[in-house]
Amino acid sequence: MYRTLEVLGPEHEFSVIDEKLTPLPIVDEVMRDIHGRVVNCTSLGACSVGKELQAHVAEFKANAPFTSPVLFEETMQSAVEAILGILEKHYHARLLGLGMHPSLRLADAKVWSHRDRGIYAALGGIFDLNQHGWLNIQSFQLNLPYKNEAEALRLYNALTNILPYLPAIAASSPIYESKKGSYVDNRLHFYSTSQSKVPSITGNVIPEYVNSFEEYEKSTVEQYSKDLTRLRAPKCLLNKEWLNSRGAVIRPDRKAIEIRILDEQESVKSDVALSCFIRAALRGVLTDSDYPYLSHKVLVHDFNRVMRKGLSAQVQHPMGRTARQVCSYLLQIAWKNATGEEKTYLPVINQRIQDGNLSDMVLKRVTVKAQKTDFEEAVFAVYSKLADCLEKNHVYVN
């Protein structure tokens, strides 16, 4: 059994908001409440809570990978509730998931100003950080550990064939600046263009196939480091694995493959469901010698279609003409290869495939409510319920 298919290492990103959904740049104060002083990250039981570039976003991650999805859900939800208790008591604030904050104005966003501010200043010297791709994105990241190079490469290349279709299920960023975006997954759109000054950092988001760690390093870390050197970037940005912004990256420092292509969901339960789906589908892809590995060109084509159109996107996959059909095919594979615990979460994925991802459902509900009030009021009503979902660990349904 592949080590990556035995454990799950999640990372969640949530906005701190007030009762009007306004983003609050107070993560540093929350860290002070927990740790006694401002730090980048602090332990909270079996989890850690830390900062992101955006001063209003808190990151939650496991201190060690979970062997059980049920334990994953219980542990991460306990951490969410602990922070919610601090926010309610001291700040009359709460948390909000999803891939983008629906009403954040870039002029009001603030960058973390404590430790690591030098790195952010260096990034700001190369890129324009005053854009949504930096200041208004929230992802759910999943770390899948590997045992050795051979295992990592097989997993990475197999995962590459699944990545383009995951946003069709995981998209949760239909609205930003209180308006409907042009994409089903607007977070990924902004994410894919935020570092266009150095294209080698993000690539085509969908990773290229690789045959060795050496080839991987040369095509990613070494290449974008050379490109940054030509722009006279400071040393703190050179030869850094964490700067690689593809939809999945190999992290030798933690011996894991980190998936970055997923929008944050509305609840921990939904994040767990995505994790179970990916892990079970990967098992099937790896063990089925007939699974069609597509060319990188086709995978990129399909990803760009899915990013814009979601489940209804027309794709070139041999097992389906639409992303919905491909996702249904992957769900069948996942179901055949899922553990008993994983199968309890897969109905969440089936519901998203049949009824629509969060972007679809949220936009539909906002549109209906906007017929009786204005658009901003409709957004407030729907996203308030989504904040309730995070608090109560409920899956959002229309």
RODO-2510 file (C-alpha; in nm, 4 decimals, decimal comma):
residues 398
     n   res          X          Y          Z
     1     m     0,0000     0,0000     0,0000
     2     y     0,1343     0,3419    -0,0919
     3     r     0,2130     0,5440     0,2177
     4     t     0,0296     0,8418     0,0648
     5     l    -0,2883     0,6339     0,0524
     6     e    -0,2748     0,5551     0,4231
     7     v    -0,2638     0,9050     0,5759
     8     l    -0,3943     1,2565     0,5101
     9     g    -0,2302     1,5881     0,6027
    10     p    -0,4762     1,8784     0,5668
    11     e    -0,4259     2,2558     0,5662
    12     h    -0,7283     2,4880     0,5776
    13     e    -0,7547     2,8632     0,5208
    14     f    -1,0404     3,0654     0,6703
    15     s    -1,1209     3,4384     0,6797
    16     v    -1,1800     3,6129     1,0105
    17     i    -1,4948     3,8231     0,9709
    18     d    -1,7351     4,0342     1,1781
    19     e    -2,1131     4,0022     1,1887
    20     k    -2,1395     4,2031     0,8639
    21     l    -1,8941     3,9679     0,6850
    22     t    -1,6254     4,2390     0,6857
    23     p    -1,2753     4,0836     0,6847
    24     l    -1,0862     4,1586     1,0068
    25     p    -0,7031     4,1762     0,9875
    26     i    -0,6628     4,0543     1,3453
    27     v    -0,4957     3,7148     1,3086
    28     d    -0,1893     3,8574     1,4855
    29     e    -0,4045     3,9480     1,7864
    30     v    -0,5568     3,6013     1,7910
    31     m    -0,2073     3,4510     1,7879
    32     r    -0,1191     3,6742     2,0820
    33     d    -0,4264     3,5511     2,2692
    34     i    -0,3213     3,1886     2,2212
    35     h     0,0576     3,2129     2,2535
    36     g     0,1104     3,5222     2,4674
    37     r     0,2895     3,7069     2,1876
    38     v     0,2616     3,7421     1,8101
    39     v     0,4044     3,4365     1,6333
    40     n     0,3642     3,2909     1,2848
    41     c     0,2197     2,9646     1,4105
    42     t     0,1257     2,8075     1,7418
    43     s     0,0064     2,4675     1,8566
    44     l    -0,3561     2,4099     1,9480
    45     g    -0,3773     2,0504     2,0677
    46     a    -0,3253     1,8141     1,7753
    47     c    -0,3385     2,1070     1,5316
    48     s    -0,1501     2,4263     1,4616
    49     v    -0,2982     2,7655     1,3820
    50     g    -0,0963     3,0219     1,1913
    51     k    -0,0901     3,3213     0,9646
    52     e    -0,1057     3,3673     0,5902
    53     l     0,0086     3,6584     0,3739
    54     q    -0,3350     3,8157     0,4250
    55     a    -0,3703     3,9543     0,7775
    56     h    -0,7357     3,8456     0,7894
    57     v    -0,6737     3,4777     0,7019
    58     a    -0,5859     3,2047     0,9514
    59     e    -0,4383     2,8701     0,8525
    60     f    -0,5294     2,5491     1,0341
    61     k    -0,3144     2,2401     0,9826
    62     a    -0,2594     1,9036     1,1435
    63     n     0,0555     1,8522     1,3515
    64     a     0,0751     1,4978     1,2113
    65     p    -0,1083     1,3228     0,9249
    66     f    -0,4336     1,1470     1,0060
    67     t    -0,4792     0,7757     0,9461
    68     s    -0,8558     0,8070     0,9867
    69     p    -1,0826     1,0552     0,8032
    70     v    -1,3173     1,0499     1,1032
    71     l    -1,0305     1,1532     1,3326
    72     f    -0,9357     1,4163     1,0734
    73     e    -1,2853     1,5639     1,0896
    74     e    -1,3146     1,5548     1,4678
    75     t    -0,9699     1,7018     1,5316
    76     m    -0,9859     1,9848     1,2804
    77     q    -1,3413     2,0776     1,3792
    78     s    -1,2308     2,0959     1,7432
    79     a    -0,9598     2,3427     1,6417
    80     v    -1,2114     2,5504     1,4455
    81     e    -1,4438     2,5616     1,7453
    82     a    -1,1596     2,6608     1,9790
    83     i    -1,0694     2,9585     1,7592
    84     l    -1,4350     3,0491     1,7183
    85     g    -1,4601     3,0646     2,0960
    86     i    -1,1711     3,3123     2,1141
    87     l    -1,3105     3,5205     1,8275
    88     e    -1,6583     3,5399     1,9753
    89     k    -1,5369     3,6215     2,3263
    90     h    -1,2837     3,8918     2,2430
    91     y    -1,3747     4,0271     1,8992
    92     h    -1,7424     3,9433     1,8254
    93     a    -1,6010     3,7730     1,5170
    94     r    -1,6313     3,4396     1,3370
    95     l    -1,4771     3,2398     1,0516
    96     l    -1,5729     3,1980     0,6862
    97     g    -1,4490     2,9322     0,4463
    98     l    -1,4742     2,9128     0,0632
    99     g    -1,2169     3,0023    -0,2017
   100     m    -1,2595     3,3807    -0,1964
   101     h    -1,4138     3,6370     0,0334
   102     p    -1,7222     3,7658    -0,1510
   103     s    -1,6954     4,1370    -0,0700
   104     l    -1,3311     4,2123     0,0154
   105     r    -1,2010     4,5318    -0,1453
   106     l    -0,8323     4,5146    -0,2280
   107     a    -0,7790     4,8625    -0,0879
   108     d    -0,8924     4,7345     0,2513
   109     a    -0,6759     4,4202     0,2584
   110     k    -0,3625     4,4142     0,4724
   111     v    -0,0465     4,2041     0,4511
   112     w     0,0983     4,0254     0,7548
   113     s     0,3403     4,2761     0,9115
   114     h     0,5330     4,0640     1,1607
   115     r     0,7902     3,7883     1,1171
   116     d     0,8346     3,6964     0,7472
   117     r     0,7368     4,0475     0,6434
   118     g     1,0754     4,0659     0,4699
   119     i     0,9764     3,7777     0,2432
   120     y     0,6477     3,9457     0,1605
   121     a     0,8302     4,2715     0,0899
   122     a     1,0619     4,0807    -0,1440
   123     l     0,7648     3,9274    -0,3246
   124     g     0,6101     4,2731    -0,3499
   125     g     0,9264     4,3982    -0,5157
   126     i     0,8783     4,1475    -0,7975
   127     f     0,5015     4,1087    -0,8193
   128     d     0,2057     4,3369    -0,7657
   129     l     0,0592     4,1968    -0,4455
   130     n    -0,2414     4,4273    -0,4658
   131     q    -0,4527     4,1763    -0,6548
   132     h    -0,6963     3,9015    -0,5673
   133     g    -0,4463     3,6288    -0,6537
   134     w    -0,2462     3,7363    -0,3496
   135     l    -0,4887     3,9040    -0,1106
   136     n    -0,8157     3,7183    -0,1625
   137     i    -0,7629     3,3469    -0,2116
   138     q    -0,8249     3,0602     0,0285
   139     s    -0,7327     2,7033    -0,0559
   140     f    -0,7747     2,3670     0,1061
   141     q    -0,4379     2,1956     0,0736
   142     l    -0,3895     1,8234     0,1120
   143     n    -0,0515     1,6638     0,1829
   144     l    -0,0043     1,3025     0,0726
   145     p     0,3209     1,1597     0,2144
   146     y     0,5453     0,9352     0,0069
   147     k     0,8068     0,6774     0,1035
   148     n     1,0734     0,7215    -0,1638
   149     e     1,1450     0,8790    -0,5023
   150     a     0,9901     0,6007    -0,7092
   151     e     0,6675     0,6129    -0,5102
   152     a     0,6540     0,9922    -0,5245
   153     l     0,6922     0,9999    -0,9030
   154     r     0,4183     0,7425    -0,9640
   155     l     0,1833     0,9269    -0,7343
   156     y     0,2673     1,2672    -0,8785
   157     n     0,2119     1,1590    -1,2376
   158     a    -0,1104     0,9757    -1,1498
   159     l    -0,2376     1,2770    -0,9581
   160     t    -0,1637     1,4986    -1,2587
   161     n    -0,4350     1,3068    -1,4460
   162     i    -0,6943     1,3807    -1,1776
   163     l    -0,6120     1,7439    -1,0968
   164     p    -0,7784     1,9148    -1,3983
   165     y    -1,1199     1,7797    -1,3036
   166     l    -1,1130     1,8408    -0,9274
   167     p    -1,2170     2,2097    -0,9510
   168     a    -1,5427     2,0952    -1,1098
   169     i    -1,6299     1,9517    -0,7681
   170     a    -1,4293     2,1857    -0,5419
   171     a    -1,5003     2,5290    -0,6942
   172     s    -1,6334     2,7636    -0,4258
   173     s    -1,5414     3,1123    -0,5456
   174     p    -1,8234     3,2450    -0,7642
   175     i    -1,8339     3,5986    -0,6215
   176     y    -1,5739     3,8620    -0,5360
   177     e    -1,6008     4,2367    -0,4697
   178     s    -1,9778     4,1750    -0,4390
   179     k    -2,0148     4,0769    -0,8026
   180     k    -2,0385     3,7582    -1,0036
   181     g    -1,7060     3,6499    -1,1497
   182     s    -1,6473     3,5286    -1,5048
   183     y    -1,5275     3,1857    -1,3901
   184     v    -1,6825     2,9074    -1,1872
   185     d    -1,3505     2,8947    -1,0016
   186     n    -1,2391     3,2568    -0,9802
   187     r    -0,9774     3,1773    -0,7159
   188     l    -0,7916     2,9530    -0,9569
   189     h    -0,8172     3,2137    -1,2305
   190     f    -0,6539     3,4772    -1,0120
   191     y    -0,4099     3,2231    -0,8692
   192     s    -0,2952     3,1210    -1,2182
   193     t    -0,2275     3,4804    -1,3282
   194     s    -0,0910     3,6463    -1,0127
   195     q     0,2715     3,5562    -1,0921
   196     s     0,2593     3,5970    -1,4689
   197     k     0,5733     3,8098    -1,4562
   198     v     0,7610     3,4836    -1,3874
   199     p     0,5542     3,2167    -1,5688
   200     s     0,7814     2,9303    -1,4611
   201     i     0,6603     2,9600    -1,1002
   202     t     0,3022     2,8579    -1,1773
   203     g     0,3512     2,6897    -1,5125
   204     n     0,0138     2,5865    -1,6497
   205     v    -0,1047     2,5025    -1,2951
   206     i    -0,1361     2,1396    -1,4061
   207     p     0,2081     1,9876    -1,3394
   208     e     0,4257     1,8455    -1,6118
   209     y     0,5047     1,4735    -1,6042
   210     v     0,8445     1,4005    -1,4491
   211     n     1,0731     1,0960    -1,4457
   212     s     1,3082     1,1862    -1,1609
   213     f     1,3541     1,4295    -0,8749
   214     e     1,6463     1,5775    -1,0664
   215     e     1,4262     1,6484    -1,3677
   216     y     1,1602     1,7939    -1,1379
   217     e     1,4076     2,0299    -0,9680
   218     k     1,5516     2,1500    -1,2991
   219     s     1,2117     2,2140    -1,4580
   220     t     1,0638     2,3933    -1,1574
   221     v     1,2759     2,5253    -0,8700
   222     e     1,5967     2,5774    -1,0681
   223     q     1,4117     2,7306    -1,3632
   224     y     1,2095     2,9873    -1,1708
   225     s     1,5115     3,0687    -0,9548
   226     k     1,7060     3,1556    -1,2721
   227     d     1,4148     3,3661    -1,3935
   228     l     1,3949     3,5462    -1,0589
   229     t     1,7702     3,6074    -1,0624
   230     r     1,7334     3,7892    -1,3937
   231     l     1,4852     4,0172    -1,2169
   232     r     1,7374     4,0703    -0,9353
   233     a     1,5222     3,8996    -0,6768
   234     p     1,6765     3,8758    -0,3271
   235     k     1,8232     3,5459    -0,2061
   236     c     1,5282     3,4796     0,0241
   237     l     1,3211     3,3939    -0,2870
   238     l     1,5758     3,1756    -0,4653
   239     n     1,5816     2,7949    -0,4639
   240     k     1,2689     2,7752    -0,2495
   241     e     1,0399     2,4732    -0,2929
   242     w     0,7472     2,6591    -0,1357
   243     l     0,7424     2,9141    -0,4164
   244     n     0,6377     2,6511    -0,6711
   245     s     0,2735     2,7365    -0,7415
   246     r     0,1540     2,4480    -0,9552
   247     g    -0,1661     2,2691    -0,8580
   248     a     0,0409     1,9961    -0,6925
   249     v     0,4040     2,0145    -0,5833
   250     i     0,6587     1,7705    -0,4491
   251     r     0,7809     1,8807    -0,1073
   252     p     1,1049     1,6922    -0,0258
   253     d     1,1326     1,8856     0,3017
   254     r     0,8244     1,7032     0,4328
   255     k     0,8355     1,3996     0,1994
   256     a     0,4876     1,4742     0,0715
   257     i     0,2990     1,5786    -0,2383
   258     e     0,1029     1,8937    -0,1630
   259     i    -0,2212     1,9459    -0,3557
   260     r    -0,3017     2,3161    -0,4008
   261     i    -0,5706     2,3124    -0,6652
   262     l    -0,8686     2,2891    -0,4278
   263     d    -1,0806     2,5826    -0,3137
   264     e    -1,1471     2,5845     0,0594
   265     q    -1,4934     2,4418     0,1261
   266     e    -1,7696     2,5593     0,3593
   267     s    -1,7028     2,3038     0,6338
   268     v    -1,4414     2,0625     0,7597
   269     k    -1,6719     1,7735     0,6693
   270     s    -1,6685     1,8787     0,3035
   271     d    -1,2879     1,9073     0,3096
   272     v    -1,2684     1,5545     0,4485
   273     a    -1,5010     1,4328     0,1726
   274     l    -1,2732     1,5805    -0,0940
   275     s    -0,9741     1,4151     0,0720
   276     c    -1,1413     1,0738     0,0785
   277     f    -1,2466     1,1087    -0,2850
   278     i    -0,8963     1,1999    -0,4007
   279     r    -0,7277     0,9265    -0,1988
   280     a    -0,9658     0,6519    -0,3117
   281     a    -0,9588     0,7649    -0,6762
   282     l    -0,5787     0,7661    -0,6699
   283     r    -0,5763     0,4067    -0,5507
   284     g    -0,7817     0,3104    -0,8509
   285     v    -0,5773     0,5067    -1,1028
   286     l    -0,2558     0,3531    -0,9721
   287     t    -0,3819    -0,0039    -0,9808
   288     d    -0,5759     0,0104    -1,3084
   289     s    -0,3325    -0,0474    -1,5925
   290     d    -0,6012     0,0594    -1,8407
   291     y    -0,6595     0,4048    -1,6898
   292     p    -0,5940     0,6550    -1,9728
   293     y    -0,3005     0,8849    -1,8923
   294     l    -0,3583     1,1903    -2,1120
   295     s    -0,1035     1,4232    -2,2680
   296     h    -0,0097     1,7300    -2,0677
   297     k    -0,1527     1,9458    -2,3470
   298     v    -0,4952     1,7802    -2,3140
   299     l    -0,4878     1,8026    -1,9346
   300     v    -0,4118     2,1759    -1,9484
   301     h    -0,6871     2,2258    -2,2057
   302     d    -0,9394     2,0481    -1,9870
   303     f    -0,8283     2,2340    -1,6735
   304     n    -0,8782     2,5725    -1,8389
   305     r    -1,2258     2,4673    -1,9509
   306     v    -1,3155     2,3369    -1,6040
   307     m    -1,1847     2,6504    -1,4335
   308     r    -1,4256     2,8599    -1,6419
   309     k    -1,7286     2,6306    -1,6806
   310     g    -1,7062     2,3824    -1,3929
   311     l    -1,9084     2,0632    -1,4248
   312     s    -2,0594     2,1648    -1,7580
   313     a    -1,7184     2,2174    -1,9227
   314     q    -1,6619     2,0349    -2,2506
   315     v    -1,3462     1,8256    -2,2098
   316     q    -1,1329     1,5857    -2,4138
   317     h    -1,1178     1,3000    -2,1653
   318     p    -1,1990     0,9617    -2,3273
   319     m    -1,4324     0,8714    -2,0387
   320     g    -1,6602     1,1721    -2,0705
   321     r    -1,7432     1,4697    -2,2874
   322     t    -1,8147     1,6920    -1,9903
   323     a    -1,6366     1,7441    -1,6605
   324     r    -1,9457     1,6103    -1,4817
   325     q    -1,9167     1,2812    -1,6693
   326     v    -1,5446     1,2534    -1,5926
   327     c    -1,6068     1,3272    -1,2255
   328     s    -1,8783     1,0607    -1,2168
   329     y    -1,6294     0,8166    -1,3674
   330     l    -1,3689     0,9083    -1,1048
   331     l    -1,6302     0,8673    -0,8311
   332     q    -1,7012     0,5145    -0,9528
   333     i    -1,3291     0,4396    -0,9280
   334     a    -1,3152     0,5970    -0,5829
   335     w    -1,6127     0,3956    -0,4585
   336     k    -1,4537     0,0678    -0,5716
   337     n    -1,1291     0,1533    -0,3924
   338     a    -1,2579     0,3309    -0,0810
   339     t    -1,2309     0,2086     0,2746
   340     g    -1,5402     0,1768     0,4900
   341     e    -1,4781     0,5144     0,6545
   342     e    -1,4130     0,6837     0,3204
   343     k    -1,7422     0,5542     0,1804
   344     t    -1,9338     0,7449     0,4483
   345     y    -1,8015     1,0715     0,3001
   346     l    -1,8328     0,9972    -0,0718
   347     p    -2,2080     1,0851    -0,0844
   348     v    -2,1005     1,4479    -0,0313
   349     i    -1,8994     1,4265    -0,3531
   350     n    -2,1866     1,2573    -0,5360
   351     q    -2,4170     1,5385    -0,4269
   352     r    -2,1730     1,7991    -0,5602
   353     i    -2,1464     1,6194    -0,8931
   354     q    -2,5227     1,5823    -0,9301
   355     d    -2,6470     1,9127    -0,7859
   356     g    -2,3485     2,1395    -0,8469
   357     n    -2,0353     2,2520    -0,6708
   358     l    -2,0464     2,5278    -0,4102
   359     s    -1,9983     2,7951    -0,6749
   360     d    -2,3021     2,6654    -0,8611
   361     m    -2,5189     2,6350    -0,5511
   362     v    -2,4161     2,9654    -0,3959
   363     l    -2,4678     3,1626    -0,7161
   364     k    -2,8070     2,9988    -0,7692
   365     r    -2,9189     3,0859    -0,4159
   366     v    -2,7861     3,4426    -0,4371
   367     t    -2,9621     3,4931    -0,7692
   368     v    -3,2938     3,3746    -0,6244
   369     k    -3,2621     3,5958    -0,3167
   370     a    -3,1550     3,8951    -0,5260
   371     q    -3,4952     3,8906    -0,6936
   372     k    -3,6444     4,0080    -0,3635
   373     t    -3,3601     4,2370    -0,2502
   374     d    -3,0379     4,3802    -0,3918
   375     f    -2,7395     4,1637    -0,4858
   376     e    -2,5213     4,2629    -0,1898
   377     e    -2,7960     4,1810     0,0599
   378     a    -2,8446     3,8448    -0,1088
   379     v    -2,4709     3,7752    -0,0849
   380     f    -2,4745     3,8646     0,2833
   381     a    -2,7660     3,6308     0,3557
   382     v    -2,6158     3,3323     0,1731
   383     y    -2,2616     3,3741     0,3019
   384     s    -2,3869     3,4159     0,6571
   385     k    -2,5363     3,0690     0,6251
   386     l    -2,2059     2,9440     0,4863
   387     a    -2,0310     3,0781     0,7960
   388     d    -2,2882     2,8850     1,0001
   389     c    -2,1881     2,5713     0,8071
   390     l    -1,8283     2,6095     0,9203
   391     e    -1,9317     2,6709     1,2788
   392     k    -2,1672     2,3724     1,2909
   393     n    -1,9695     2,1514     1,0482
   394     h    -2,2639     2,1147     0,8111
   395     v    -2,2528     2,0432     0,4392
   396     y    -2,4235     2,3223     0,2444
   397     v    -2,7172     2,2195     0,0276
   398     n    -2,9694     2,4305    -0,1615
***
